[in-house]
Amino acid sequence: MACNSLHIARRHMRVSLPTQFGLDALCCDLLVNSPSGRSLRILFINVHLNSLPIRPSWRPQHPAVAASYLSAAGRGLVAGDFNPLFAEDDIICSNGLVNT
């Protein structure tokens, strides 16, 4: 069944992440129709963090980049692998993000 209240906007972008592996964050705007008929724009970011325990770790900078885009957009969602690799990996809370 198709959802009539969710649409992907035409605006898409790739954001280069600081990494040894050339990873990007893929971003798009989602438009959600409210019961009042007004559309709400939500930024969606999909990111795959460096998954190897390499030092220096670029992982903490990846959610920081995503958080800056969410802050500019006013709202949004980030999907990706945020599992900690190091004891000091507190990349979600330290960037003002909430894990759901």
N, C-alpha and C positions, 0 to 999 in steps of 0.2 A: 504494500500500500504506500503510495506517495504521500509525503507530508506537504500540504499546501501552505503551511505557515513558515517554512524555512527555505531560503533561497541563497545560492552562492552568488555574490556580486561579481562583476566583471573584473574588479581590481584584484590582481594577484601580484605577489612579489617574492623574490628570493633575497634573503639577507645573508651575506657571507659571515661566517663565524670564525673567530680566531682559533685555529686548529692546525695540527700537523697533517690532517687528512682531507682538507678541502671541503668540510661539511657546511651546509647551508641550512637556514631555517626557511621553511616554506610557509608563506602567509597568504591569507585571503580574508575578505570581509564576508561574514554571514549576515543575511538580513532576516530577521525574525518578525513576523507579523503579530501584533498584539491583538487582543479581542476588540480594541477600539479602532483597529484598522491602521494604526500607526506602525511604521517599520522601525525596528531597533537594530542598529548596526553593531555587530560584535566582531572583533578581530580574532581570528583563529590562527594559531601558530603551531606548526608541527616541526619538531626538532629531534634529532638523534644525537645525543651527547657522545663525546669520546668514551668508548667503553673499555679501554685498556688502561691499566694503572701506570701511566707514563708520567714521569716527573720532568719538567714542571707540568702540572695539570692545567689544561685550558678549560676544564669543565665548569669551574665557578663563574667564568666569564660568559658562558652560553646563556644561562638563565638571566644573568644581568642584562644581556642584550635583549632578550625576550621581554623582560620586565619593563625596560625603557620604552619599547614599542607599545606594550599594554597601557602604560601610564599615559603616553601621548594619545592613544585611542580612547582612553576613558574606561574601557571595559574589554574583556576578552578571555580567551582560553588558550592554554598551552598544553599540547599533547607531546609526550616523548618519554624517554627512559631517564628518570631522575634517580635511579638507584645509586646509593653511595658506594664509592670505591675505596675511599680513604676515611679514616676516623674523623678527620676534620671536615668531611663533606656535609655541610649544612646548607646546601645550595638553594633549597626552597625557602626556608624562613629568612635566611640572610638577604634575600632579594625581595622580601615583602610579598611573596607568593603564598598561596594556600593549597595544600595537597588535598585532593578530594578522593 
